[in-house]
Amino acid sequence: MAEAAVESAGAVVAEEAAETKQPHRLERKWTFWVDNQSKPKQGAAWGSALRKVYTFETVEEFWCLYDQIFKPSKFPANADFHLFKAGIEPKWEDPECANGGKWTVTSSRKANLDTMWLETLMALIGEQFDESDEICGVVASVRQRQDKLALWTKTASNEAAQMHIGRKWKEVIDVNDKITYSFHDDSRRERSAKGRYNV
């Protein structure tokens, strides 16, 4: 999907949301980001294709954005789509993410990824996690063979909070298989870092 199309769709959403009477405000603002890695420039640094698409704060804005743009089955291969709390960039270097990590689940079926993505988005914006202050955001990575969903959190060393979040997320996305939590610090040092926690 061309970035211009994503940006123009964001403008349409803003207009539609403005026309809605008495919007339903969320607890906090959230931002959608896109990173299309299918055409990386030679020698480009990671994250150089990362673009902020739209920040929203109402239920109506969320549904307009989701319906028009943010279904993983519509994403091009090698694209990453992110929903993070406003003010947090989906990068390890962001101060909110620097000491954190992520729970990861994989899927080989696009329809399954769509469902898990939507359930996760609704749980985040609906503040369904007891440790919602610990959560930074979620990333959907669309790949040829196996898609991935990763829930990013703030304090990797807080094992109790991470275990609660992991259990709740499995319930939200209806997954029975074991999921693993990895520290961003470990992943920075080695690509195939071992997970620290499992639920």
N, CA and C atoms as a LAMMPS dump frame, in Angstrom:
ITEM: TIMESTEP
0
ITEM: NUMBER OF ATOMS
597
ITEM: BOX BOUNDS ff ff ff
-5.0000000000000000e+02 5.0000000000000000e+02
-5.0000000000000000e+02 5.0000000000000000e+02
-5.0000000000000000e+02 5.0000000000000000e+02
ITEM: ATOMS id mol type element x y z
1 1 1 N 0.849 -1.179 0
2 1 2 C 0 0 0
3 1 3 C 0.892 1.239 0
4 2 1 N 0.647 2.14 -0.879
5 2 2 C 1.463 3.339 -0.971
6 2 3 C 1.238 4.204 0.26
7 3 1 N 2.332 4.847 0.729
8 3 2 C 2.222 5.683 1.921
9 3 3 C 1.262 6.84 1.69
10 4 1 N 1.208 7.358 0.463
11 4 2 C 0.302 8.472 0.159
12 4 3 C -1.147 8.045 0.368
13 5 1 N -1.468 6.816 -0.015
14 5 2 C -2.833 6.316 0.164
15 5 3 C -3.169 6.205 1.643
16 6 1 N -2.207 5.753 2.446
17 6 2 C -2.422 5.643 3.883
18 6 3 C -2.661 7.027 4.479
19 7 1 N -1.845 8.001 4.075
20 7 2 C -1.983 9.359 4.612
21 7 3 C -3.3 10.001 4.188
22 8 1 N -3.712 9.813 2.923
23 8 2 C -4.965 10.419 2.488
24 8 3 C -6.155 9.749 3.182
25 9 1 N -6.059 8.443 3.432
26 9 2 C -7.126 7.759 4.16
27 9 3 C -7.215 8.305 5.583
28 10 1 N -6.059 8.626 6.181
29 10 2 C -6.041 9.228 7.513
30 10 3 C -6.761 10.553 7.533
31 11 1 N -6.615 11.35 6.474
32 11 2 C -7.296 12.648 6.381
33 11 3 C -8.807 12.446 6.28
34 12 1 N -9.235 11.444 5.512
35 12 2 C -10.665 11.137 5.374
36 12 3 C -11.236 10.74 6.732
37 13 1 N -10.477 9.92 7.478
38 13 2 C -10.913 9.486 8.801
39 13 3 C -11.115 10.689 9.711
40 14 1 N -10.188 11.64 9.665
41 14 2 C -10.289 12.834 10.505
42 14 3 C -11.581 13.589 10.199
43 15 1 N -11.904 13.726 8.912
44 15 2 C -13.135 14.424 8.519
45 15 3 C -14.368 13.663 9.003
46 16 1 N -14.382 12.333 8.793
47 16 2 C -15.535 11.526 9.204
48 16 3 C -15.727 11.569 10.711
49 17 1 N -14.622 11.489 11.451
50 17 2 C -14.708 11.51 12.908
51 17 3 C -15.216 12.86 13.403
52 18 1 N -14.824 13.946 12.705
53 18 2 C -15.262 15.288 13.096
54 18 3 C -16.768 15.446 12.915
55 19 1 N -17.332 14.728 11.922
56 19 2 C -18.771 14.826 11.664
57 19 3 C -19.6 14.028 12.665
58 20 1 N -18.972 13.07 13.337
59 20 2 C -19.693 12.229 14.291
60 20 3 C -20.076 13.056 15.513
61 21 1 N -21.298 12.912 15.949
62 21 2 C -21.76 13.665 17.116
63 21 3 C -21.282 12.979 18.393
64 22 1 N -20.857 13.761 19.355
65 22 2 C -20.393 13.291 20.656
66 22 3 C -19.568 12.008 20.575
67 23 1 N -18.305 12.123 20.147
68 23 2 C -17.458 10.937 20.048
69 23 3 C -17.189 10.32 21.427
70 24 1 N -16.9 9.047 21.419
71 24 2 C -16.603 8.309 22.645
72 24 3 C -15.099 8.339 22.883
73 25 1 N -14.683 9.16 23.837
74 25 2 C -13.252 9.331 24.118
75 25 3 C -12.659 8.104 24.799
76 26 1 N -11.418 7.812 24.427
77 26 2 C -10.676 6.72 25.044
78 26 3 C -9.928 7.254 26.266
79 27 1 N -9.413 6.35 27.097
80 27 2 C -8.633 6.737 28.279
81 27 3 C -7.394 7.53 27.887
82 28 1 N -6.807 7.162 26.739
83 28 2 C -5.571 7.814 26.288
84 28 3 C -5.536 7.832 24.766
85 29 1 N -4.605 8.608 24.221
86 29 2 C -4.429 8.674 22.763
87 29 3 C -3.518 7.531 22.317
88 30 1 N -3.773 7.057 21.09
89 30 2 C -2.987 5.982 20.487
90 30 3 C -2.56 6.413 19.083
91 31 1 N -1.434 5.876 18.622
92 31 2 C -0.916 6.232 17.297
93 31 3 C -0.655 4.986 16.469
94 32 1 N -1.139 5.013 15.214
95 32 2 C -0.797 3.966 14.243
96 32 3 C 0.473 4.394 13.511
97 33 1 N 1.367 3.44 13.31
98 33 2 C 2.615 3.634 12.576
99 33 3 C 2.697 2.561 11.496
100 34 1 N 3.442 2.838 10.432
101 34 2 C 3.681 1.848 9.376
102 34 3 C 5.166 1.846 9.032
103 35 1 N 5.682 0.658 8.756
104 35 2 C 7.081 0.503 8.345
105 35 3 C 7.09 -0.512 7.212
106 36 1 N 7.155 -0.021 5.97
107 36 2 C 7.137 -0.916 4.814
108 36 3 C 8.57 -1.253 4.434
109 37 1 N 8.974 -2.475 4.784
110 37 2 C 10.357 -2.906 4.535
111 37 3 C 10.504 -3.659 3.217
112 38 1 N 9.45 -3.642 2.397
113 38 2 C 9.516 -4.411 1.149
114 38 3 C 10.445 -3.765 0.123
115 39 1 N 10.653 -2.451 0.254
116 39 2 C 11.565 -1.781 -0.671
117 39 3 C 12.588 -0.946 0.098
118 40 1 N 13.467 -1.595 0.879
119 40 2 C 14.429 -0.813 1.653
120 40 3 C 15.476 -0.174 0.74
121 41 1 N 15.859 1.039 1.081
122 41 2 C 16.913 1.713 0.321
123 41 3 C 18.247 1.095 0.72
124 42 1 N 19.152 1.021 -0.228
125 42 2 C 20.464 0.442 0.019
126 42 3 C 21.149 1.167 1.177
127 43 1 N 21.562 0.416 2.188
128 43 2 C 22.29 1.003 3.312
129 43 3 C 21.44 1.809 4.279
130 44 1 N 20.112 1.756 4.125
131 44 2 C 19.238 2.531 5.01
132 44 3 C 19.235 1.917 6.405
133 45 1 N 19.234 2.772 7.403
134 45 2 C 19.208 2.309 8.792
135 45 3 C 17.837 1.739 9.106
136 46 1 N 17.799 0.767 10.073
137 46 2 C 16.515 0.217 10.474
138 46 3 C 15.658 1.361 10.996
139 47 1 N 14.374 1.325 10.653
140 47 2 C 13.455 2.344 11.142
141 47 3 C 13.386 3.58 10.272
142 48 1 N 14.227 3.65 9.242
143 48 2 C 14.222 4.85 8.387
144 48 3 C 12.935 4.924 7.559
145 49 1 N 12.244 3.785 7.392
146 49 2 C 10.979 3.781 6.646
147 49 3 C 9.772 3.898 7.586
148 50 1 N 10.025 3.982 8.887
149 50 2 C 8.952 4.068 9.875
150 50 3 C 8.246 5.418 9.766
151 51 1 N 6.913 5.378 9.626
152 51 2 C 6.128 6.609 9.483
153 51 3 C 4.949 6.615 10.448
154 52 1 N 4.76 7.751 11.092
155 52 2 C 3.58 7.934 11.937
156 52 3 C 2.421 8.202 10.987
157 53 1 N 1.311 7.467 11.144
158 53 2 C 0.183 7.615 10.238
159 53 3 C -0.918 8.485 10.837
160 54 1 N -1.355 8.14 12.051
161 54 2 C -2.49 8.88 12.61
162 54 3 C -2.581 8.64 14.109
163 55 1 N -2.835 9.702 14.871
164 55 2 C -3.081 9.594 16.307
165 55 3 C -4.567 9.809 16.534
166 56 1 N -5.162 8.915 17.31
167 56 2 C -6.606 9.024 17.547
168 56 3 C -6.895 8.959 19.034
169 57 1 N -8.078 9.437 19.421
170 57 2 C -8.471 9.411 20.825
171 57 3 C -9.943 9.077 21.033
172 58 1 N -10.632 8.638 19.956
173 58 2 C -12.037 8.254 20.102
174 58 3 C -12.274 6.881 19.473
175 59 1 N -13.338 6.24 19.927
176 59 2 C -13.737 4.935 19.386
177 59 3 C -14.053 5.08 17.899
178 60 1 N -14.72 6.17 17.537
179 60 2 C -15.122 6.386 16.138
180 60 3 C -13.91 6.497 15.221
181 61 1 N -12.892 7.241 15.654
182 61 2 C -11.672 7.359 14.838
183 61 3 C -11.014 5.999 14.665
184 62 1 N -10.969 5.215 15.761
185 62 2 C -10.363 3.888 15.686
186 62 3 C -11.04 3.041 14.609
187 63 1 N -12.375 2.966 14.634
188 63 2 C -13.073 2.102 13.68
189 63 3 C -12.919 2.581 12.244
190 64 1 N -12.906 3.883 12.034
191 64 2 C -12.679 4.396 10.669
192 64 3 C -11.3 3.965 10.167
193 65 1 N -10.294 4.124 11.01
194 65 2 C -8.929 3.748 10.63
195 65 3 C -8.827 2.25 10.388
196 66 1 N -9.372 1.47 11.31
197 66 2 C -9.26 0.023 11.187
198 66 3 C -9.946 -0.468 9.917
199 67 1 N -11.173 -0.015 9.692
200 67 2 C -11.935 -0.48 8.533
201 67 3 C -11.289 -0.09 7.209
202 68 1 N -10.677 1.091 7.154
203 68 2 C -10.119 1.56 5.889
204 68 3 C -8.685 1.113 5.628
205 69 1 N -7.914 0.918 6.687
206 69 2 C -6.483 0.738 6.48
207 69 3 C -5.874 -0.472 7.18
208 70 1 N -6.195 -0.661 8.445
209 70 2 C -5.328 -1.458 9.3
210 70 3 C -5.719 -2.907 9.535
211 71 1 N -6.107 -3.622 8.479
212 71 2 C -6.323 -5.067 8.58
213 71 3 C -5.072 -5.752 8.024
214 72 1 N -4.427 -6.611 8.81
215 72 2 C -3.185 -7.237 8.335
216 72 3 C -3.31 -7.957 6.994
217 73 1 N -4.482 -8.546 6.704
218 73 2 C -4.625 -9.266 5.443
219 73 3 C -4.545 -8.324 4.245
220 74 1 N -4.678 -7.017 4.489
221 74 2 C -4.545 -6.027 3.409
222 74 3 C -3.119 -5.49 3.303
223 75 1 N -2.275 -5.799 4.28
224 75 2 C -0.917 -5.255 4.305
225 75 3 C -0.049 -5.937 3.253
226 76 1 N 0.9 -5.205 2.684
227 76 2 C 1.854 -5.849 1.781
228 76 3 C 2.835 -6.708 2.578
229 77 1 N 3.412 -7.729 1.931
230 77 2 C 4.407 -8.571 2.605
231 77 3 C 5.59 -7.704 3.027
232 78 1 N 6.188 -8.057 4.145
233 78 2 C 7.322 -7.345 4.739
234 78 3 C 6.968 -5.982 5.315
235 79 1 N 5.689 -5.756 5.577
236 79 2 C 5.284 -4.509 6.24
237 79 3 C 5.069 -4.781 7.724
238 80 1 N 5.373 -3.777 8.525
239 80 2 C 5.082 -3.822 9.954
240 80 3 C 4.101 -2.701 10.251
241 81 1 N 3.025 -3.047 10.945
242 81 2 C 2.059 -2.044 11.375
243 81 3 C 2.055 -2.034 12.897
244 82 1 N 1.997 -0.842 13.463
245 82 2 C 2.132 -0.682 14.903
246 82 3 C 0.974 0.143 15.456
247 83 1 N 0.549 -0.191 16.652
248 83 2 C -0.332 0.676 17.433
249 83 3 C 0.367 0.86 18.768
250 84 1 N 0.807 2.099 19.03
251 84 2 C 1.501 2.414 20.28
252 84 3 C 0.823 3.587 20.96
253 85 1 N 1.005 3.659 22.274
254 85 2 C 0.488 4.815 23.003
255 85 3 C 1.094 6.076 22.392
256 86 1 N 0.287 7.119 22.276
257 86 2 C 0.78 8.381 21.723
258 86 3 C 1.978 8.846 22.552
259 87 1 N 3.012 9.29 21.851
260 87 2 C 4.22 9.752 22.525
261 87 3 C 5.3 8.692 22.639
262 88 1 N 4.974 7.44 22.309
263 88 2 C 5.968 6.355 22.325
264 88 3 C 6.216 5.916 20.895
265 89 1 N 7.488 5.961 20.471
266 89 2 C 7.838 5.476 19.131
267 89 3 C 8.089 3.971 19.209
268 90 1 N 7.679 3.221 18.183
269 90 2 C 7.891 1.77 18.204
270 90 3 C 9.335 1.401 17.862
271 91 1 N 10.243 1.831 18.743
272 91 2 C 11.675 1.569 18.567
273 91 3 C 12.264 1.189 19.923
274 92 1 N 13.265 0.311 19.898
275 92 2 C 13.944 -0.059 21.136
276 92 3 C 14.526 1.161 21.834
277 93 1 N 14.935 2.157 21.033
278 93 2 C 15.62 3.326 21.598
279 93 3 C 14.684 4.278 22.333
280 94 1 N 13.382 4.174 22.115
281 94 2 C 12.454 5.065 22.807
282 94 3 C 12.608 4.834 24.313
283 95 1 N 12.68 5.912 25.109
284 95 2 C 12.883 5.75 26.56
285 95 3 C 11.845 4.841 27.232
286 96 1 N 10.606 4.831 26.728
287 96 2 C 9.564 3.976 27.312
288 96 3 C 9.786 2.495 26.987
289 97 1 N 10.502 2.223 25.893
290 97 2 C 10.714 0.836 25.452
291 97 3 C 12.099 0.299 25.809
292 98 1 N 13.027 1.197 26.109
293 98 2 C 14.44 0.835 26.241
294 98 3 C 14.715 -0.312 27.219
295 99 1 N 13.993 -0.368 28.326
296 99 2 C 14.213 -1.421 29.325
297 99 3 C 13.141 -2.507 29.253
298 100 1 N 12.463 -2.551 28.133
299 100 2 C 11.339 -3.472 27.999
300 100 3 C 11.631 -4.717 27.206
301 101 1 N 10.547 -5.298 26.722
302 101 2 C 10.634 -6.514 25.93
303 101 3 C 9.31 -6.744 25.24
304 102 1 N 9.107 -7.986 24.761
305 102 2 C 7.866 -8.249 24.03
306 102 3 C 7.446 -9.702 24.128
307 103 1 N 6.13 -9.883 24.186
308 103 2 C 5.509 -11.19 24.036
309 103 3 C 5.282 -11.385 22.546
310 104 1 N 5.538 -12.581 22.026
311 104 2 C 5.405 -12.814 20.587
312 104 3 C 4.577 -14.059 20.304
313 105 1 N 3.717 -13.927 19.284
314 105 2 C 2.938 -15.066 18.799
315 105 3 C 3.036 -15.068 17.276
316 106 1 N 3.092 -16.263 16.668
317 106 2 C 3.182 -16.366 15.206
318 106 3 C 1.916 -16.997 14.648
319 107 1 N 1.681 -16.73 13.358
320 107 2 C 0.516 -17.293 12.68
321 107 3 C 0.849 -17.538 11.216
322 108 1 N 0.407 -18.673 10.705
323 108 2 C 0.64 -18.952 9.283
324 108 3 C -0.627 -18.705 8.461
325 109 1 N -1.685 -18.198 9.114
326 109 2 C -2.925 -17.897 8.389
327 109 3 C -3.289 -16.43 8.559
328 110 1 N -3.494 -15.739 7.436
329 110 2 C -3.808 -14.3 7.465
330 110 3 C -5.096 -14.013 8.243
331 111 1 N -6.115 -14.856 8.069
332 111 2 C -7.388 -14.62 8.766
333 111 3 C -7.18 -14.672 10.276
334 112 1 N -6.317 -15.583 10.72
335 112 2 C -6.009 -15.716 12.137
336 112 3 C -5.294 -14.462 12.636
337 113 1 N -4.359 -13.951 11.845
338 113 2 C -3.642 -12.729 12.224
339 113 3 C -4.617 -11.562 12.331
340 114 1 N -5.537 -11.443 11.377
341 114 2 C -6.551 -10.372 11.424
342 114 3 C -7.318 -10.406 12.743
343 115 1 N -7.758 -11.594 13.132
344 115 2 C -8.548 -11.737 14.356
345 115 3 C -7.725 -11.386 15.588
346 116 1 N -6.507 -11.937 15.693
347 116 2 C -5.66 -11.668 16.861
348 116 3 C -5.299 -10.181 16.951
349 117 1 N -5.019 -9.562 15.8
350 117 2 C -4.68 -8.14 15.74
351 117 3 C -5.855 -7.305 16.248
352 118 1 N -7.056 -7.555 15.718
353 118 2 C -8.223 -6.77 16.125
354 118 3 C -8.519 -6.966 17.611
355 119 1 N -8.488 -8.209 18.089
356 119 2 C -8.757 -8.466 19.515
357 119 3 C -7.736 -7.744 20.399
358 120 1 N -6.471 -7.732 19.966
359 120 2 C -5.426 -7.039 20.736
360 120 3 C -5.66 -5.532 20.732
361 121 1 N -5.974 -4.97 19.568
362 121 2 C -6.222 -3.527 19.484
363 121 3 C -7.374 -3.126 20.406
364 122 1 N -8.452 -3.89 20.363
365 122 2 C -9.616 -3.559 21.205
366 122 3 C -9.276 -3.688 22.694
367 123 1 N -8.482 -4.695 23.053
368 123 2 C -8.088 -4.859 24.455
369 123 3 C -7.206 -3.692 24.913
370 124 1 N -6.334 -3.218 24.021
371 124 2 C -5.451 -2.094 24.382
372 124 3 C -6.235 -0.802 24.544
373 125 1 N -6.987 -0.427 23.513
374 125 2 C -7.695 0.866 23.603
375 125 3 C -8.818 0.814 24.622
376 126 1 N -9.314 -0.403 24.923
377 126 2 C -10.36 -0.561 25.93
378 126 3 C -9.814 -0.747 27.333
379 127 1 N -8.479 -0.642 27.476
380 127 2 C -7.807 -0.729 28.781
381 127 3 C -8.181 -2.011 29.521
382 128 1 N -8.123 -3.155 28.824
383 128 2 C -8.504 -4.433 29.43
384 128 3 C -7.392 -5.101 30.235
385 129 1 N -6.163 -4.583 30.134
386 129 2 C -5.052 -5.165 30.883
387 129 3 C -4.929 -4.469 32.235
388 130 1 N -4.829 -5.254 33.331
389 130 2 C -4.648 -4.659 34.66
390 130 3 C -3.363 -3.831 34.716
391 131 1 N -2.341 -4.288 34.003
392 131 2 C -1.042 -3.589 33.979
393 131 3 C -0.939 -2.718 32.73
394 132 1 N -1.996 -1.985 32.396
395 132 2 C -2.004 -1.222 31.139
396 132 3 C -0.895 -0.174 31.077
397 133 1 N -0.435 0.332 32.231
398 133 2 C 0.66 1.303 32.216
399 133 3 C 1.975 0.662 31.78
400 134 1 N 2.068 -0.671 31.892
401 134 2 C 3.27 -1.405 31.491
402 134 3 C 3.341 -1.618 29.981
403 135 1 N 2.222 -1.462 29.292
404 135 2 C 2.175 -1.778 27.864
405 135 3 C 2.527 -0.557 27.02
406 136 1 N 3.397 -0.771 26.036
407 136 2 C 3.799 0.294 25.102
408 136 3 C 2.949 0.25 23.839
409 137 1 N 2.762 -0.953 23.288
410 137 2 C 1.996 -1.093 22.059
411 137 3 C 2.121 -2.483 21.471
412 138 1 N 1.634 -2.623 20.236
413 138 2 C 1.638 -3.923 19.568
414 138 3 C 2.095 -3.741 18.117
415 139 1 N 2.782 -4.756 17.602
416 139 2 C 3.296 -4.739 16.228
417 139 3 C 2.789 -5.964 15.477
418 140 1 N 2.23 -5.742 14.282
419 140 2 C 1.867 -6.84 13.382
420 140 3 C 2.896 -6.855 12.263
421 141 1 N 3.6 -7.96 12.116
422 141 2 C 4.618 -8.103 11.07
423 141 3 C 4.111 -9.095 10.033
424 142 1 N 3.855 -8.596 8.833
425 142 2 C 3.328 -9.44 7.759
426 142 3 C 4.5 -9.983 6.949
427 143 1 N 4.585 -11.304 6.862
428 143 2 C 5.682 -11.95 6.145
429 143 3 C 5.116 -13.007 5.208
430 144 1 N 5.938 -13.433 4.24
431 144 2 C 5.492 -14.414 3.25
432 144 3 C 5.071 -15.725 3.911
433 145 1 N 5.932 -16.257 4.787
434 145 2 C 5.678 -17.588 5.345
435 145 3 C 4.918 -17.564 6.652
436 146 1 N 5.316 -16.677 7.556
437 146 2 C 4.71 -16.693 8.883
438 146 3 C 4.611 -15.272 9.42
439 147 1 N 3.404 -14.866 9.755
440 147 2 C 3.182 -13.538 10.317
441 147 3 C 3.452 -13.58 11.812
442 148 1 N 3.678 -12.382 12.375
443 148 2 C 4.019 -12.315 13.785
444 148 3 C 3.292 -11.145 14.433
445 149 1 N 2.893 -11.345 15.668
446 149 2 C 2.289 -10.28 16.461
447 149 3 C 3.132 -10.176 17.728
448 150 1 N 3.531 -8.956 18.096
449 150 2 C 4.363 -8.763 19.282
450 150 3 C 3.778 -7.66 20.152
451 151 1 N 3.579 -7.981 21.424
452 151 2 C 3.058 -7.015 22.395
453 151 3 C 4.24 -6.485 23.198
454 152 1 N 4.536 -5.182 23.021
455 152 2 C 5.697 -4.557 23.663
456 152 3 C 5.333 -4.018 25.039
457 153 1 N 6.237 -4.243 26.005
458 153 2 C 6.024 -3.739 27.359
459 153 3 C 7.25 -2.947 27.835
460 154 1 N 7.062 -2.242 28.943
461 154 2 C 8.051 -1.278 29.446
462 154 3 C 9.186 -1.844 30.276
463 155 1 N 8.851 -2.681 31.268
464 155 2 C 9.836 -3.105 32.267
465 155 3 C 10.029 -4.609 32.203
466 156 1 N 10.985 -5.043 31.395
467 156 2 C 11.21 -6.476 31.18
468 156 3 C 11.542 -7.202 32.483
469 157 1 N 12.25 -6.537 33.383
470 157 2 C 12.689 -7.197 34.618
471 157 3 C 11.55 -7.429 35.616
472 158 1 N 10.384 -6.819 35.404
473 158 2 C 9.242 -7.021 36.296
474 158 3 C 8.506 -8.289 35.86
475 159 1 N 9.03 -9.423 36.307
476 159 2 C 8.508 -10.712 35.847
477 159 3 C 7.03 -10.896 36.176
478 160 1 N 6.609 -10.495 37.38
479 160 2 C 5.209 -10.684 37.779
480 160 3 C 4.273 -9.95 36.824
481 161 1 N 4.596 -8.695 36.509
482 161 2 C 3.753 -7.914 35.589
483 161 3 C 3.742 -8.547 34.202
484 162 1 N 4.906 -8.984 33.726
485 162 2 C 4.988 -9.569 32.384
486 162 3 C 4.18 -10.859 32.305
487 163 1 N 4.229 -11.665 33.353
488 163 2 C 3.474 -12.922 33.361
489 163 3 C 1.969 -12.649 33.348
490 164 1 N 1.526 -11.646 34.107
491 164 2 C 0.1 -11.278 34.097
492 164 3 C -0.313 -10.828 32.701
493 165 1 N 0.52 -9.99 32.089
494 165 2 C 0.221 -9.471 30.75
495 165 3 C 0.183 -10.622 29.741
496 166 1 N 1.162 -11.507 29.802
497 166 2 C 1.215 -12.636 28.879
498 166 3 C -0.012 -13.534 28.987
499 167 1 N -0.418 -13.834 30.227
500 167 2 C -1.607 -14.69 30.432
501 167 3 C -2.865 -14.007 29.899
502 168 1 N -2.996 -12.723 30.206
503 168 2 C -4.179 -11.975 29.752
504 168 3 C -4.196 -11.915 28.222
505 169 1 N -3.034 -11.673 27.601
506 169 2 C -2.988 -11.565 26.147
507 169 3 C -3.385 -12.888 25.492
508 170 1 N -2.901 -14.011 26.041
509 170 2 C -3.278 -15.321 25.49
510 170 3 C -4.793 -15.496 25.533
511 171 1 N -5.405 -15.033 26.622
512 171 2 C -6.862 -15.112 26.77
513 171 3 C -7.54 -14.221 25.718
514 172 1 N -7.018 -13.008 25.541
515 172 2 C -7.59 -12.044 24.594
516 172 3 C -7.546 -12.591 23.161
517 173 1 N -6.402 -13.169 22.774
518 173 2 C -6.24 -13.622 21.384
519 173 3 C -6.611 -15.088 21.202
520 174 1 N -7.038 -15.747 22.289
521 174 2 C -7.517 -17.122 22.248
522 174 3 C -6.464 -18.075 21.689
523 175 1 N -5.282 -18.046 22.322
524 175 2 C -4.168 -18.906 21.906
525 175 3 C -3.887 -19.904 23.015
526 176 1 N -3.736 -21.175 22.646
527 176 2 C -3.43 -22.214 23.629
528 176 3 C -1.947 -22.576 23.648
529 177 1 N -1.259 -22.337 22.528
530 177 2 C 0.165 -22.654 22.453
531 177 3 C 0.963 -21.745 23.378
532 178 1 N 2.144 -22.227 23.75
533 178 2 C 3.027 -21.446 24.616
534 178 3 C 3.501 -20.194 23.862
535 179 1 N 3.527 -19.06 24.548
536 179 2 C 4.103 -17.847 23.966
537 179 3 C 5.292 -17.426 24.823
538 180 1 N 6.22 -16.712 24.205
539 180 2 C 7.492 -16.39 24.845
540 180 3 C 7.707 -14.894 24.934
541 181 1 N 8.347 -14.491 26.032
542 181 2 C 8.708 -13.086 26.256
543 181 3 C 10.213 -12.936 26.112
544 182 1 N 10.635 -11.98 25.294
545 182 2 C 12.069 -11.719 25.152
546 182 3 C 12.38 -10.276 25.527
547 183 1 N 13.572 -10.08 26.108
548 183 2 C 14.036 -8.742 26.488
549 183 3 C 14.591 -8.048 25.245
550 184 1 N 14.294 -6.758 25.068
551 184 2 C 14.873 -6.008 23.947
552 184 3 C 16.402 -6.024 24.022
553 185 1 N 16.954 -5.942 25.242
554 185 2 C 18.418 -5.945 25.406
555 185 3 C 19.036 -7.212 24.84
556 186 1 N 18.399 -8.36 25.098
557 186 2 C 18.903 -9.638 24.573
558 186 3 C 18.835 -9.644 23.048
559 187 1 N 17.711 -9.169 22.512
560 187 2 C 17.521 -9.156 21.058
561 187 3 C 18.515 -8.224 20.371
562 188 1 N 18.875 -7.147 21.044
563 188 2 C 19.866 -6.205 20.481
564 188 3 C 21.222 -6.882 20.331
565 189 1 N 21.554 -7.723 21.327
566 189 2 C 22.871 -8.369 21.321
567 189 3 C 22.953 -9.531 20.34
568 190 1 N 21.875 -10.326 20.253
569 190 2 C 21.88 -11.449 19.306
570 190 3 C 20.5 -11.655 18.711
571 191 1 N 20.487 -11.871 17.398
572 191 2 C 19.224 -11.957 16.651
573 191 3 C 18.299 -13.064 17.163
574 192 1 N 18.858 -14.203 17.493
575 192 2 C 18.004 -15.323 17.932
576 192 3 C 18.104 -15.492 19.455
577 193 1 N 17.863 -14.396 20.169
578 193 2 C 17.947 -14.426 21.625
579 193 3 C 16.881 -15.356 22.196
580 194 1 N 17.244 -16.07 23.253
581 194 2 C 16.296 -16.966 23.916
582 194 3 C 15.263 -16.156 24.691
583 195 1 N 14.037 -16.682 24.777
584 195 2 C 12.998 -16.032 25.562
585 195 3 C 13.298 -16.176 27.045
586 196 1 N 12.858 -15.194 27.831
587 196 2 C 13.111 -15.231 29.269
588 196 3 C 11.936 -15.815 30.044
589 197 1 N 10.69 -15.507 29.594
590 197 2 C 9.492 -16.002 30.276
591 197 3 C 8.611 -16.715 29.25
592 198 1 N 7.811 -17.661 29.754
593 198 2 C 6.847 -18.372 28.903
594 198 3 C 5.53 -18.516 29.639
595 199 1 N 4.445 -18.435 28.884
596 199 2 C 3.131 -18.745 29.467
597 199 3 C 2.354 -19.598 28.475
